[in-house]
Amino acid sequence: MTGTPFVKMHGLGNDFVVFDARDHALALDDAHARAIADRHTGVGCDQLLVMERPRDPKADVFMRIRNADGDEVEACGNGTRCIAAALMHETGKRRVTIETVAGLLEASDAGSARVTVDMGPARLQWREIPLARECDTLHVPLTLGPVSDPVATNMGNPHATFFVSDAEAVDVAGLGRELERHPMFPERANIGFVSLIGKDRLRFRVWERGVGITIACGTGACAAGVAAARRGLTGRKVTVVADGGPLEIEWRADGHVLMTGPVAVSFTGILDPALLG
């Protein structure tokens, strides 16, 4: 069968269709991305990841990211781990550098099918998120129904983290859909709901910008860890338990955030040319 090869991968169930366009250009527009991501008529995924030749000589690959709605986005933590794992398997290296539109990300083999990624520094200023107006990002003046007072963080993409008494009881779909597009977030935002479930252990549920509910979000887990530390609820090294499982997050003293978690290959396939028009 003729068509475009792909690999289906996931990190804690946050799933990706991965294409290798390092040697052959891939014509992928918004409509193509939506068709491929459709779980009924396409392959099905939260994001599409395209490996391209790096622009920066220090990088091993350039990673392009599209959400299920077709929009190109800046960062994806679980996706970065998947691309890093694929590169390390291909090259035999234990450390690789991935270039994204948000910058260079260093990744290393953490053993037992786990990868650690340095997601770079958490950005905490209101213009960096960005927010629509100047305010304290540790206490954003925003309320919707039962949730209020989020922490805003940029982890290469914008996040609002709401601390709640019980993350299991939150209407993630109803609140997340509206909060993603709240006027406070001119570039929209990923919306996390977090509760403290133990010493340095957080329960995390998420509505991802341009995707909807996902069972894990790497950058969201990083934002949750940073937000909890800023609020004094935890130390700077935490376990963040998403629907799909736990991620280890460390907010280092230099401001960089390390994320460690598992990756897996689900299957490989050939994309029917009809899905690319």
Buried (B, 14 or more C-beta within 10 A) or exposed (E): EEEBEBBBBBBBBBBBBBBBBBEEEBEBEEEBBBBBBBEEEBBBBBBBBBBBEBEEEEBBBBBBBBBBBBBBBBBBBBBBBBBBBBBBEEEEBEEBBBBBEBBBBBBBBBEEEBBBBBBBBBBBEBEBBBBEEEBEBBBBEBEBEEBBEBBBBBBBBBBBBBBBEEBEEBEBEEBBBEBBEBEBBEBBBBBBBBBBBEEBBBBBBBBBBBBBBBBBBBBBBBBBBBBBBBBEBBEBBBBBBBBBBBBBBBBEEEEBBBBBBBBBBBEEBEBBEEBBE
